[in-house]
Amino acid sequence: MKCEAHITIDPAMNSSLSKSDLRCFVETNGWTFSSIENDPIYGDKIFYYATMTWKTVAETCIRKEIERFLNSARLNYPRVYIKRAKAEVTIYDSRDYGDLD
């Protein structure tokens, strides 16, 4: 099964971090960077996300990769505010099948 890990970063709490610096850090660490306005859970703000996807992987590997990323973020950006770190298993995702449009 496909697994994803997401790290949510609140830029309002990280005024010293530029979006481009954070993007560079996330991508250098092998993760995908994105930003979302009007998050459906956290509200009318901008949030940055680091995402990692695996086709198949052991749970311990996911936990270690999240911990590695968080430790690296805190080392490089001591004041970084991580709002959330989560991992999830995708049972089904129609985006995996391009012919469903």
VENGIMO-V5134 format. One record per run of one state. SS is the DSSP state (@ for helix, = for strand, . for the rest). FROM is the first residue (numbers start at 1). LEN is the number of residues. If there is no record, write none. Layout:
BEGIN
SS,FROM,LEN + SS,FROM,LEN
END
This chain:
BEGIN
.,1,1 + =,2,9 + @,11,3 + .,14,5 + @,19,10 + .,29,3 + =,32,8 + .,40,3 + =,43,12 + .,55,4 + @,59,18 + .,77,5 + =,82,9 + .,91,3 + @,94,3 + .,97,1 + @,98,3 + .,101,1
END
